[in-house]
Amino acid sequence: MKRYDLRHLHDDFYDRMAELIDQGLKVGEVGIFLFEVGDFSHIQRSADFIKELGHDLMNSLKFNEVDWTIVVKKVDEATRKARAEAVEKARIEAEQKAAEAAKAAEEKAKAEAAAAEAKAKEEAEKAAAEAKAKEEAEAAKAKAEEEAKAKEEAEKAANAKKPADKKAPAKKAADKKTAAKKAETSKGDDLTKIKGIGKAYMEKLNSEGIYTVEDVAKMTKEQIEMMEEKYSFKGDFKESVADAKKLLQAKAK
């Protein structure tokens, strides 16, 4: 065992310590090195330095308030070389893993970006299709209303040219009432969605001026009894009215 005092070198003692280990110690021999603590960075740095050289760090301890010692055992060249190769191998593997992780993260980010882009495109196409369908429906409705108005005006003009007779006013009033009912029916709800009401009973309700789910929901006791008696409504019509109220509440939400 040999002792070396390197305090006189202050912060610049590393090269001298390496030289003393290489030339002053035999393989398997232990050396004790004394140096100044300084800003305390030398404590960890000196330990790392010995490991980088490939020798065994036996101990690292405080000597006094301002000095530090490390105990080193010299290792043969073959062992040092093997240790250096192992350290290098570990470094390369760590770099490869880091590169693989970075590549995987990049591919994942690209995949997520592509998925987000595809989803955005799909939603845009869906919105465009819905807008187009709405536009076409509104155009069809406007056209139908226009045609109905033109037909009504044509019928009025034709009736105006016909000779007046006693039945004409009554027929005109009936035609107007029928047209009004048809117009209201076209704007009404599909009452077959209500429990207990089929197409036939929907027409009977329409004939009584009831065209919407709201109309059914607001039917009075007298109206309900009238439907059951006048049209022999199958079942309890009050259940249909209750179901209409449920549908109306669900629609309000």
Secondary structure as UniProt FT lines:
FT   STRAND          2..5
FT   HELIX           7..9
FT   TURN            10..11
FT   HELIX           14..24
FT   TURN            27..28
FT   STRAND          30..36
FT   TURN            38..40
FT   HELIX           41..53
FT   STRAND          56..62
FT   STRAND          67..73
FT   HELIX           77..161
FT   HELIX           167..187
FT   HELIX           191..193
FT   TURN            195..196
FT   HELIX           199..207
FT   TURN            208..209
FT   HELIX           213..217
FT   HELIX           221..230
FT   HELIX           237..252
//
